[in-house]
Amino acid sequence: MNPSTTERAGRATGDRSADVTGRRPVRVGVLVAALLTACVAFQLNASMLSPALKSIEDSLGASSAEIGLTQTAFFTSAALFSLFLPRLGDVVGRRKVLAGMLALMAVGCVVAALAESVPMLFAGRILQGASGPTVPLCLIMLRVEVTEPKRYGTLLGVITAVNGGVAGVDSLAGGFLADNHGFQAVFWAMAVVAVVATVLVATLTPESKVAAADRMDWPGVALLVVSVGSLLIALNEAGKLGDARWPMVAGLAAVSAVAFALFWRTEDRSGHPLVATRHLKQRGTWATLLTTTLTMTGVFAVMNGLIPSLAQDAEAGLGMSAEASAWWTLTPYALAGLAMGPVAGRLAATFGYGRVLRLGLVGSAASVVLMILTIPAHSRVLLLVASLLVGITYAGVANIVLNGLGIVLSPKENPGFLPGLNAGAFNLGAGLSFALLYAVKTAVQPSDPASSTGYTAGMIAGVVIMAAALATSFLIPKPVTAEAHG
C-alpha cells in the first residue's frame, strides 16, 4: 500500500513536519508531467524570443537597444519575483502561487503579442517575468511528494534540465515563427503553452504549504527587491562599458547597499521574517549563493555571448550566420544538458551533491580551456565538441546540482527562501558575466579586427572565476537527508 501524502511529505524533507498537505495520494508521473509543462512554459519565455528580436525591431520601428531593454526587463522582473514568491507559496499554498504565476505569464504573452509600441512590449515582458521562480517552486513541490533521494535526484534533473533550453527547439521554433508569421506568432505560441501549463498545475498538482507560516514579511520583501533590483540595473548599465553612465551605476550600488542594510535590520526585528538573519549567516546559505553567482559569472557569457559571437565573426572567427552558429553551439549545448540532467541528479543523490558539483565545475573550466586552445584552428568540429562538453558539464551537471542544493539545504521552517535567493543568484551571475567578461574582452582586444585575443582573454577570465567557484564549493555543507546511504 502507498503511504499517505502527508507521511510522504514529512519523509521527503527530512521530517519536515512544517509541510502540510492533507489530500489524496498523488501519482508522481502525473505531477512531474504538470511541473515539466510549467518549466517548459517558463523556458519558452526566456529563450524562444531570441531569434525574433530583429523582427520585433523592424515591426515596431525600434532600435536594437530599445528591444534589448525589453529583454533586460524580463530577466530583471524574473529575478525580483524569484526573491519572494517561493516564500509566498509556503504561506498561501504553492499550487495557488504557481498557477497564479503561470496565468500572469499568459496575460503578459497576450499583451506582448498585441504590442504596437515598445512601452506595451515592455509591459508584457515585465508581466511574463512574474514566472521567474517557476523552476524552484516546481522542485519544492516535487520534494514534498518524492521521498527517496535517488528518485528525487533523477526527477530533479529531468525538470531542471529544461531550464537550460528545450533541446534547442525553442530557439529554432522561435526563428521559424518569426520568419513566417511575424514576432506576434512567437508570443501567441508562448501564450498557448502558458495556458496549458496553468490548467495542468491547477488541476493535477497537490496543494502544500508550511503550517507555521501564516504571514508575509512585506516590508522585508520591499527592501530586498529594491536592493537586488538596484544592483541588477547597475550591472546592466555597467555592461555598456564605454557608454555606461557611471555616476548612475555608483548611485544604484549605494542604494542597493543601504536597502540591504535596512533589510537586515528589519529581518532581525520581524516576528515573521522573509529570511531569518541566522539562516543568512549559515554556510549552507551564503556558500551556496556565492558558488552559484561565481559559476554563472564564469560560464554564462562564454556560452551565450563570446562563443556565438566568435562563431559569427567573419575576421577573427568562423564567419557563420546567426542560424548556423546556433546549430553548431547553442543547440548541441542545450541537447547535451537535457540528456545529462537526469543522470547528474541521480549521481548527486548517490555519490554526494558536493562531489558531483565539483566534477561539473572542473569539467566546465576544462571545456572552456579546450575552446581557448582550439580557437586558432577555426574548426567547426572542435567548436561543436567543446560546446557539447560545456553542455554536459555545466548545463547538465553544475546547473542541475546548484538548483538542487537550493532546495535540499533550505531550512524546514522556511523551505522557499533559499530556492528564491538562489534563483536571484543565477540572474545576478548572468548580469555580472556579461559585464565582467565583455569588459575584459574590450580592454584586451587589439586594433586588428582579425585578432581573437579579446575573445581568448574573456574566456580566460571566465576560467579564473570558475576556479573561484570551485574553491567556494568546498564550503557548502553536505545535505545529508537528500543523499542515499548504503
C-alpha positions, 0 to 999 in steps of 0.5 A, a space after each residue: 500500500 502507498 503511504 499517505 501524502 502527508 507521511 510522504 511529505 514529512 519523509 521527503 524533507 527530512 521530517 519536515 513536519 512544517 509541510 502540510 498537505 492533507 489530500 489524496 495520494 498523488 501519482 508522481 508521473 502525473 505531477 512531474 508531467 504538470 511541473 515539466 509543462 510549467 518549466 517548459 512554459 517558463 523556458 519558452 519565455 526566456 529563450 524562444 524570443 531570441 531569434 525574433 528580436 530583429 523582427 520585433 525591431 523592424 515591426 515596431 520601428 525600434 532600435 536594437 537597444 530599445 528591444 534589448 531593454 525589453 529583454 533586460 526587463 524580463 530577466 530583471 522582473 524574473 529575478 525580483 519575483 524569484 526573491 519572494 514568491 517561493 516564500 509566498 507559496 509556503 504561506 498561501 499554498 504553492 499550487 495557488 502561487 504557481 498557477 497564479 504565476 503561470 496565468 500572469 505569464 499568459 496575460 503578459 504573452 497576450 499583451 506582448 503579442 498585441 504590442 504596437 509600441 515598445 512601452 506595451 512590449 515592455 509591459 508584457 515582458 515585465 508581466 511574463 517575468 512574474 514566472 521567474 521562480 517557476 523552476 524552484 517552486 516546481 522542485 519544492 513541490 516535487 520534494 514534498 511528494 518524492 521521498 527517496 533521494 535517488 528518485 528525487 535526484 533523477 526527477 530533479 534533473 529531468 525538470 531542471 534540465 529544461 531550464 537550460 533550453 528545450 533541446 534547442 527547439 525553442 530557439 529554432 521554433 522561435 526563428 521559424 515563427 518569426 520568419 513566417 508569421 511575424 514576432 506576434 506568432 512567437 508570443 501567441 505560441 508562448 501564450 498557448 503553452 502558458 495556458 496549458 501549463 496553468 490548467 495542468 498545475 491547477 488541476 493535477 498538482 497537490 496543494 502544500 504549504 508550511 503550517 507555521 507560516 501564516 504571514 508575509 514579511 512585506 516590508 522585508 520583501 520591499 527592501 530586498 527587491 529594491 536592493 537586488 533590483 538596484 544592483 541588477 540595473 547597475 550591472 546592466 548599465 555597467 555592461 555598456 562599458 564605454 557608454 555606461 553612465 557611471 555616476 548612475 551605476 555608483 548611485 544604484 550600488 549605494 542604494 542597493 547597499 543601504 536597502 540591504 542594510 535596512 533589510 537586515 535590520 528589519 529581518 532581525 526585528 520581524 516576528 515573521 521574517 522573509 529570511 531569518 538573519 541566522 539562516 543568512 549567516 549559515 554556510 549552507 546559505 551564503 556558500 551556496 549563493 556565492 558558488 552559484 553567482 561565481 559559476 554563472 559569472 564564469 560560464 554564462 557569457 562564454 556560452 551565450 555571448 563570446 562563443 556565438 559571437 566568435 562563431 559569427 565573426 567573419 575576421 577573427 572567427 568562423 564567419 557563420 550566420 546567426 542560424 548556423 552558429 546556433 546549430 553548431 553551439 547553442 543547440 548541441 549545448 542545450 541537447 547535451 544538458 537535457 540528456 545529462 540532467 537526469 543522470 547528474 541528479 541521480 549521481 548527486 543523490 548517490 555519490 554526494 551533491 558536493 562531489 558531483 558539483 565539483 566534477 561539473 565545475 572542473 569539467 566546465 573550466 576544462 571545456 572552456 580551456 579546450 575552446 581557448 586552445 582550439 580557437 586558432 584552428 577555426 574548426 567547426 568540429 572542435 567548436 561543436 565538441 567543446 560546446 557539447 562538453 560545456 553542455 554536459 558539464 555545466 548545463 547538465 551537471 553544475 546547473 542541475 546540482 546548484 538548483 538542487 542544493 537550493 532546495 535540499 539545504 533550505 531550512 524546514 521552517 522556511 523551505 522557499 527562501 533559499 530556492 528564491 535567493 538562489 534563483 536571484 543568484 543565477 540572474 545576478 551571475 548572468 548580469 555580472 558575466 556579461 559585464 565582467 567578461 565583455 569588459 575584459 574582452 574590450 580592454 584586451 582586444 587589439 586594433 586588428 579586427 582579425 585578432 581573437 585575443 579579446 575573445 581568448 582573454 574573456 574566456 580566460 577570465 571566465 576560467 579564473 572565476 570558475 576556479 573561484 567557484 570551485 574553491 567556494 564549493 568546498 564550503 557548502 555543507 553536505 545535505 545529508 537527508 537528500 543523499 542515499 546511504 548504503 
